[in-house]
């Protein structure tokens, strides 16, 4: 019974998105512009406009300060597949502060070796803020680096626990001294 109810709810939500995605713009005989989900029969000029479903935690949701910091000093969290609680704490720290970040999971031996060679150690979790690399999770140091980069000290609208983007790129370049 519970599964049927959930299935019906999902179908209703999906069908409402499908119905709401198409919008028509048309001009009538008097030259007035109208918008609606169906164009009038006597419309002179009709245009169909499609809208995608809303995205969550896109750059449009971020303040100018955060977008600027993200552009100038992108944040990447490096974790290992078996990292455990410390990596979860690091991820929660970034989410609580409202920092938009990408996450790179070092899963293969090749990725781990490349990371060790690039960073000179095996401090996981690691954080890059722009070109700066911080190995190991130390909230004080991470806060200082994020403050210097111009990120706000706390999430303006509270914590946003959004799953970060997972990168498929190589480990960070060597940090500047």
C-alpha positions as CSV (number, residue, x, y, z in Angstrom):
1,X,0.0,0.0,0.0
2,X,2.8,2.4,0.9
3,X,4.6,1.6,-2.4
4,X,1.5,2.4,-4.4
5,X,1.0,5.7,-2.6
6,X,4.7,6.7,-3.3
7,X,4.4,5.6,-6.9
8,X,1.3,7.8,-7.4
9,X,3.0,10.8,-5.8
10,X,6.0,10.4,-8.1
11,X,3.8,10.2,-11.1
12,X,1.9,13.3,-10.2
13,X,5.1,15.3,-9.6
14,X,6.6,14.1,-12.9
15,X,3.4,14.8,-14.9
16,X,3.2,18.3,-13.4
17,X,6.7,19.1,-14.6
18,X,6.0,17.7,-18.1
19,X,2.9,19.9,-18.3
20,X,4.6,23.0,-17.1
21,X,7.6,22.9,-19.3
22,X,6.0,24.3,-22.5
23,X,5.0,27.9,-22.8
24,X,3.6,29.6,-25.9
25,X,4.0,33.2,-26.9
26,X,1.6,34.5,-29.6
27,X,0.4,37.8,-31.1
28,X,-3.3,38.3,-31.7
29,X,-5.0,40.2,-34.6
30,X,-4.8,43.5,-32.6
31,X,-1.0,43.1,-32.1
32,X,-1.2,42.3,-28.4
33,X,1.3,39.7,-27.1
34,X,-0.1,36.8,-25.0
35,X,1.5,34.0,-23.1
36,X,-0.1,30.7,-22.1
37,X,0.1,26.9,-22.2
38,X,-2.0,26.9,-25.4
39,X,-1.9,29.4,-28.2
40,X,-5.2,31.0,-29.4
41,X,-6.8,29.6,-32.6
42,X,-6.6,33.0,-34.3
43,X,-3.0,33.7,-33.3
44,X,-1.0,35.5,-36.0
45,X,2.5,34.6,-34.8
46,X,3.2,31.7,-32.4
47,X,6.4,30.8,-30.7
48,X,6.9,27.8,-28.5
49,X,9.3,28.1,-25.5
50,X,10.7,25.2,-23.5
51,X,12.0,25.5,-20.0
52,X,14.0,22.9,-18.2
53,X,13.4,21.7,-14.7
54,X,14.9,24.0,-12.0
55,X,18.4,23.2,-10.9
56,X,19.5,23.1,-7.3
57,X,22.5,25.0,-5.9
58,X,23.5,26.5,-9.2
59,X,25.6,29.6,-9.4
60,X,22.4,31.7,-9.7
61,X,21.6,30.7,-6.1
62,X,24.9,32.0,-4.8
63,X,25.6,35.6,-3.7
64,X,28.0,37.7,-5.8
65,X,30.7,37.4,-3.1
66,X,30.6,33.6,-3.2
67,X,30.4,33.4,-7.0
68,X,33.5,35.7,-7.2
69,X,35.4,33.6,-4.7
70,X,34.4,30.4,-6.5
71,X,35.6,31.9,-9.8
72,X,38.9,33.1,-8.4
73,X,39.6,30.4,-5.8
74,X,37.8,27.2,-6.7
75,X,37.6,24.7,-3.8
76,X,38.2,21.0,-4.3
77,X,38.0,18.4,-1.6
78,X,40.2,15.3,-2.1
79,X,39.1,12.2,-0.2
80,X,39.8,8.4,-0.4
81,X,37.2,5.7,-0.7
82,X,38.1,4.3,2.7
83,X,38.7,7.6,4.5
84,X,35.8,7.3,6.9
85,X,34.7,9.7,9.6
86,X,37.4,12.4,9.0
87,X,36.4,12.9,5.4
88,X,32.7,13.0,6.4
89,X,33.6,15.8,8.9
90,X,35.5,17.7,6.2
91,X,32.6,17.5,3.8
92,X,30.2,18.5,6.6
93,X,32.4,21.4,7.5
94,X,32.3,22.8,3.9
95,X,28.6,22.2,3.6
96,X,27.9,23.9,6.9
97,X,29.9,27.0,5.9
98,X,28.0,27.0,2.5
99,X,31.1,26.6,0.4
100,X,30.5,25.4,-3.2
101,X,33.1,22.7,-3.8
102,X,34.0,19.8,-6.1
103,X,35.0,16.5,-4.6
104,X,37.6,14.1,-6.0
105,X,37.5,10.6,-4.7
106,X,40.9,8.9,-5.0
107,X,39.8,5.3,-5.6
108,X,42.4,3.7,-7.8
109,X,46.1,3.1,-7.0
110,X,47.1,5.2,-10.0
111,X,45.0,8.2,-8.6
112,X,46.4,7.8,-5.1
113,X,50.0,7.5,-6.4
114,X,49.6,10.6,-8.6
115,X,48.1,12.5,-5.6
116,X,51.0,11.5,-3.4
117,X,53.6,12.5,-6.0
118,X,51.9,15.9,-6.6
119,X,51.4,16.8,-3.0
120,X,54.4,15.2,-1.4
121,X,52.4,13.3,1.1
122,X,49.3,11.3,1.8
123,X,47.3,13.7,4.0
124,X,43.7,12.8,3.3
125,X,41.4,14.6,3.3
126,X,43.1,17.4,1.4
127,X,41.6,20.7,0.3
128,X,42.7,23.0,-2.5
129,X,41.5,26.6,-2.4
130,X,42.7,28.1,-5.7
131,X,46.3,27.0,-5.8
132,X,46.8,26.5,-2.1
133,X,46.8,22.9,-0.8
134,X,45.9,22.0,2.8
135,X,46.6,18.4,3.8
136,X,44.6,16.8,6.6
137,X,41.5,18.3,8.1
138,X,42.2,21.2,10.5
139,X,39.1,23.4,10.8
140,X,41.2,26.4,11.9
141,X,43.5,26.3,8.9
142,X,40.7,25.6,6.5
143,X,38.7,28.5,7.9
144,X,41.7,30.9,7.5
145,X,42.3,29.8,3.9
146,X,38.7,30.2,3.0
147,X,38.5,33.6,4.7
148,X,41.6,34.8,2.7
149,X,39.9,33.6,-0.5
150,X,36.9,35.7,0.2
151,X,34.3,33.1,1.1
152,X,31.8,34.1,3.8
153,X,32.4,32.9,7.3
154,X,29.0,31.1,7.4
155,X,26.3,30.1,5.0
156,X,24.0,33.2,4.5
157,X,20.9,31.0,4.6
158,X,22.0,28.2,6.8
159,X,23.7,25.0,5.9
160,X,23.1,23.7,2.4
161,X,23.9,20.0,2.4
162,X,24.1,19.5,-1.3
163,X,26.0,16.7,-2.8
164,X,29.2,18.1,-4.3
165,X,30.3,17.6,-7.9
166,X,32.6,14.7,-8.2
167,X,35.7,15.5,-10.4
168,X,37.2,13.0,-12.8
169,X,40.4,15.1,-13.2
170,X,43.9,14.7,-12.1
171,X,45.2,15.6,-8.6
172,X,46.1,19.3,-7.9
173,X,49.1,21.0,-9.3
174,X,51.9,21.6,-6.7
175,X,51.0,24.3,-4.3
176,X,52.8,27.6,-4.3
177,X,55.1,28.1,-1.3
